[in-house]
């Protein structure tokens, strides 16, 4: 192979890598995956509590997953489209395709709208209730959060958390009404979890949020106030596992230990010197916390499902 062939091949590989990287960034792949897991958990638990077999509902499962993923992806893409001015300033977002120009703004806007509409249409083939929850989550994230509060008010985090917390309701409602203690508690866990999780990011990226003019709590009211609120929110998680007694003692014990561990890390923030490092540990713990909780609700019911 001559030099020119190698150059063409390397250029082609680089282009493919760039396209994949841009798409992952545009759809916020990590955030999207984190939101998909609670949908799966909600669907699974609804099957378990209604005594239904997954094999009888695999088509409904695919419709629920594809529809909800498209709706969430659409919301995330529209957020990227709207926030391009902020993303240009922040280090963590400066490589998004909306900033680099690798994908045109019109294409981004069209992608967000089409994905959102298509996702809602697909969800209509599940249940109205699941579709309504998905729309509520989409609307809260795109309009009150992205287009209104994010730049002006610290309660933007509350609205963003409400948006993300509907995901287990979508999964459950595809099978049965979500007016049930289990999906409601999962909703509360997700809502409360997102507050200290987001605060830890805001502390780590304090300078970037301040430069971009984003009204995050530590930027507006200071890091010490944020630390206190993190402790309060994490403490609010403590009683929630006990409302899920139907999932068994193993779940209650492990979830409680996870809550106590996170609370201990949060309280230690009042005594640390390196606040950024402490916030990073909080962030890492919160990510693993979410993964463990929503995998565990499946794991603890699997033997009972099979039995």
Steps between C-alpha positions, in 0.01 A plus 500: 500500500644837404503818706194645328291191576596516867415868514157444345428210735609694810297801388193278451543341845542843660184624330301197621634552851403866489146419383451243777647737757275781381190281515585377850546861608187623324280235658686521834546123488601459865201698626269317260614156618460606864139595425424178314582272796215626724255446213613137481475462877151649508382268221652195667349575840158562347515153346606353833227667707228419245623139476566513127773326300751704302469261206140614452598867493826518308342693210355751745842521666666586168239766424542649848878507479521635145231761559629627833861504380404709196303745714789542744751525216287766334490704819876475546567604140267800533686595817825494303343712227373764742810511721760546227598846634565357845679195362748724319619635834515185711802272472294182545273582205720687254548192279131439440418498126270799549804698615754366252255530211548136399120468494292796385260663743206438266587130489524489879163672539333270249654193663373602843147568376474185286638272775260648755190467281593152376564382855162626624323336204667166576405529868137546400511133402567417867265697727375857526636523853855408398482751214379776732786439746750509214353826371507654848867411537577635152307823555654572842851450364463695176280793604507591873854365554693569179319808372407674823651418838850371416638848438296687761404299808670245724181291511588393147651193668163410652325519163775300331475240774123470460550445129750218551297335776207401276698221331396209728140620470521464122621140525243402762208676327563305181375196696269636767394827663792668679275601790682242712740541790796337322528729193420802715789421736730438203394841369586658836837323518591629155377852572688532829811327360533750218525800733830413679626332181454825305636712785821297500544575130428868559767520771757325282423727206438814705721728291350380173141547613584842638665608175203372298248674724316182596305545824628196689465499879873523591546785252208704635498412871844350561655159553426481873127541443521233230675260738222539755231438241681189377495357853128576536407338167709189562349467849157504334594179319538308828135402560415419137632139483265405784202586280624231261476218755335286232839475332640317802738558788810470281398805300419701813834420663717571195309816404522630858875434510539686170302792642707510819824483303397792282385699802838445667680629190271803486557586867876466455477795262484735799848390605692460174748748357481391136135567418536413130646158581223442754236597241655255255468218754136597553440494127660156456309360797170638368549343156574158648218543752245544223634205303494271804152601617330443166688182422426372848122539468524260206750264665303452822179417315658270242503186721142564610395559139649168395361321799 
